[in-house]
Amino acid sequence: MDSQIRISDLENIISEKVFIKIEKWNLYLGDAGLARHLAIECISNKDRGPLEAAKISLKTINVKVGNGVNSIPLINLITTSQIFELEEILESFFEN
């Protein structure tokens, strides 16, 4: 149960703070339905440290586009500043 709470806690933080950037449009990962998957990936990569956990997790998750035939790695849809935001989130989350 404790691990489920931690996943949900991280999911909630990611949902509100990390977004996909398309042109001038920001789609938060909670609204896109990607926050939980990212939280799980980040926790599974925790032993690699916050920055590597963020990058590896973002590369692992593929986002379906259009009718779902094509997909793009999540890292390609997120700005560098958002990668650093995720790293900071993980840094403080992993410390607790």
N, C-alpha and C positions, 0 to 999 in steps of 0.2 A: 504493500500500500504506500509506503514511504516513497518508493521510486515513482509511482504514479503521481503522487503529489508534486514531486520535484519536476517531472515532465510537464505537468499542468502549469506549475509556476513559471517555468521557462517559456512555455508556449504563450502564456499570457503576456509576458514581457516582450517577446518577439512580435506577437500580434500587434502591439501598440507602437513599436519603435522601428521596425524594419520594414522597408517597402521596396517594391519593384518600381523602377523608373522607366517609363515609356514616354518619350518626348517630354512634355511638361506635366505629365500625369503621374501621380504617385498612387500605387495600389498597395496598401498595407497587407502583409502576409496573412494576417488574421482574416481579412476580407477575401483574400484569394484562396483560403483554405490550405495554406502551405505551412503555417506556423508550427503545427504539431509535428509534422514530418521533419521539419528542420530541427525542432527541439530534440527529438529522438536521435537524429543523426549526430547533433552536437554532443549530446551526452555520451553516445557510443564512441565518440572520438576524443573524449575528455583527456585521456592520457597523453595526447599529442600537444597539449597546451592550447590556450585560447585562440591564437591566430591560426594555427594549423587546423584546429578543430573547426573553426569557422570556414576556412577555405575548402577543406576536404568535404565538409558537409554541403556547402553550396555547390560544389562540383558534382556531387553524387546525385542530387535531386534534379530530375528533369521535369520541366514544366510543359505540359501539352498545350499546343497552340492551334487555333483554328478548329478543325473538326477532330483534333486529337491524333491525326496521322503523324504529324511532326511534333518534335519536342526540342526544347532549348535548355541547356544547363542553367540552373537558377543563378549561378555566379555571373552569367552573361547578361542578366537582367537587373543586376544590382550595382549601384555606383561604388566606387572605392570608399567613399565616406560611409556608406552603409555597411561595407565589410568591416571597417574599423568600429562602427557602432556595435555590430554584432560581436566583435572581439571584446569590446569593453563590457558588454552585457555578460558574456561568458566568463570574463575575468572575475567580475564581482560575483557571479553565480557560482562558479567553481570554488571560490574562497569559502563560501558558507557551507 
